[in-house]
Amino acid sequence: MRKWAFLYSAAAIAVIGCGGSGNGSSHAVGGGGGVKSNVGIVVRLSTLSTTPPGAIEVAYLTGQGRAPGDLTAVVQRLLFTDSYGEVTNPLSPLTNCVLSGYQNNVVHLDVNFSTQAPGVPSRIFTNFLLDFLQFDEETDQPVQGDYTVLNEPVGFPKSYPAIVRVFPGRTTSLPVFIDDSMFSVDASNPLLVDYNESQFLLANGATSATPMQGFISDYISFNLNKVPAGSVPTLIPTATGVPAAPAVRVFFSGDVYAVSSAASGGPNFEALTLNPTQPIGGNLGPAGVLTGPGGTLPHAGTYSLIALNPTDITQTAHIIALQGIWREHSTVLVSPNGAGLGAGSYVVTFPSSSDNNMQEMVAFNQDGTTTSTGVPNITNLYFGFIDMDALTFNLYPVIDIMTGATAGGLDGTIGQMLTKQGTVTQAPDMVHSGAYSFNTSDGSASAAAAAGLKNGTFYVFRL
């Protein structure tokens, strides 16, 4: 699991450019609400009339075996501070992190945008507070499973450099690696816990040069139901049991790509890394619709990324290394009147956790047919990047997403960009829509037309 933070950080870095305000705070705007108001595509992440909170999920990833004498770190409080104030979770339940056992312990924190930072596009937190309520030392006296309560080490809580950006209505995950090489019972004082900071820094970075890196962990799923079989990527077999099979979904977050070979259930999910031969395998849980007295409401699906258990000498047992949610594109990308998008060609961009000029870009066509659950069928999909400083974009056929190939790429330029209120802007973190067109000089325009893609307006996936 230690390589996970590196892989995700590397994936995030891949879409980070330079330029743009990128601070989520220098361009305050009024308004709020759970939808994006530009004509064409509306981003719907909430039914609230005010701006919904974002979320930070700190995943405490622990490591190694289990026996009497092992320590359990008990976490309750998270606390992050930015220029708009402090966000914390004083009523959070206790979370027990067994330092010697491979576990994924998630602690959730809502980040307010309605009162503490109304109208800003994102909030960025630059420090992580390592804090524990107590430590429990497991004993076998008088019975197995008893424990002794110890205080956290002298000098705690401790603050470490981090980059954790949060968007309204979305989820940012921060992996934190802790294990029994970092915390131990003092040999001369059995009621004192010692802290080996060098081991923590080795596992987490957590320095000004290599801050702890959060990443956007909620995905938007696009089906490949009507994409021709020869244009669909194939998953790569993993050590955790994901088989080679054609993808039926692709996922975008702004930071990381993923693919799945089934609608849900079983080992069929892969988060992609900078190494095309080393995706991270996992399972996909279903999304669906909740029905109640007020009508129906789509609910998110879940994904779990799986790793081999290092303590299992047979290398057959698995552990959950990370979890998150995903949403159907048709539930969050709707028309201004709230209805689903009809048949046509659409382009959406996804800000990264840097919220700067470089964003993921997805262009897709859908026809007038739907699945049995009412999800529009996509007939063609391209992915790539947009550079809002250079005013250019590059798109590639979805089959290239596994290999990073550039065959069949399409290039184009960006025209006027608009804020949520419809005013012209050049600040990337304020852009909600903009004009785009494919280049004619290199043949991109004719190739795009043959693929059913048209010049028009792109829409940014932000509230």
C-alpha positions, 0 to 999 in steps of 0.5 A: 500500500505504500506505493499507493500514495506515490502512484496517485500523486504521480497520476495527479501530477500528470494533469498538473500544468503551470499557470492559472490562479490555482488557489481557489480563493482569489476570485470570490463570486456570489451565488451558490446552489446545487447546480451549474447555471450555464445554458447547455449542461448543468452539473447536479451534485446536490438537491440543496438550495445552497452550495453543498459541502465538500468532503475530506476523507483521511484514510489511515492505512496501517501495516503489519501482523497482530499479537499481544503488545500491539498498539492501536491508535485511536483517532477522533478529531480531524482539523484543517485550517485555511484562510476562510477558517477552521473545519473540524469534526468534534462529534466524530465517532472513534476510529481504531487503527491497529498499527500492526494490521493492514487496514483502511480506516476512513475518517470523514470531514465535511468542508463548508462552502455556504458559511465559511467560504461562500462562492469560492471555487475550491478550498485548499488546506496546506497542513495535516494535523497528526492527532490521536485521542489515545493509544490502546496497548493490547494485552492477554491479561486477564483475558485475551483482547484486553488493553491498556490506555496510553496517551499520545506521544509528547509533542503531539498533535503535530502538523505536517505540510500537505496539499488537500484541495476540496471542491463543493459536492466532491470528495478528496481523499488523503492517504496517511500511512501509520504503523508500529515502526512509528509508534512503540511503548517506551522501554523505560516507561510502559505508560509512554508512547514513543514516536519515530518521526523519521519512519513517518516521514519516510512513508508519507513524505510530509515535508515542505519539499514532498508534502502529503498529497490529497487527490479527488477520489469520487469518479464520474462514469461513462458507459461504453455500451454502443462504442464499437468493440474494436474501439474499446480498451481491454483491462490488464490482469492484476495480481488481485484477480482482475481478468483481461476483459473489454471495458464497459465503463471509463471513469474520470475524476480530474486526477485519476482515470479508471476502467471497469469490465462490468457494471458492478460486482467482482474483481473488475475495476482498475485505477490507472497509473503512470505505468500502463502495465501496473493498474491497481485492481479492485471491485465495483459496487452498483449505483442505482436509484432510491425511491421514497415519498418525494420521488426518486433520487440516484445514489452513488456506487462504490469502488474498493481498490484491492492489494495483496496482504503482505502477511500472507505467505501464500499471496492469496489473501487480499486487503482493501487499500482504498475506497470511494464513490462513483456516479453515473454521468447521466445523474450529474450531467443534465440539461438546464431544466433538470432533464437528462441530456438527449442524443448529441455530442458533448464535451466536459472538463474536470479540474484536477486537485491543483485547480489550475489551467490543466484539466481532464477533457472528455468528449462523447456522443450519445444516441437516443437509446437508454439502458434498462435503468434509463442511462443514455447509451454512449456511442463514441468517447474521446479523452484528453487534456485542455490547457486554459492558458495555452488555449489548446486541447488534445483528445484521444480515442478511448481505446488509448486510455490503457496504453497512453498511446496517441494514435488517432489524436485530435487537436483544437483551440479554445475560444472565449471562456465564461464564469458561472455568471456568464462574464468573460474570464481567463482565470482557470478556477473561475471558468464554467464554460467556453468555446472550442473548435477542432483544428483544420490544418492537421486534419483534426476537424475532418476526423472529428466530424467523421467521429460525430464530434462537433465544434461547440461549447465545453462545460467544466465539472464544477458547481 
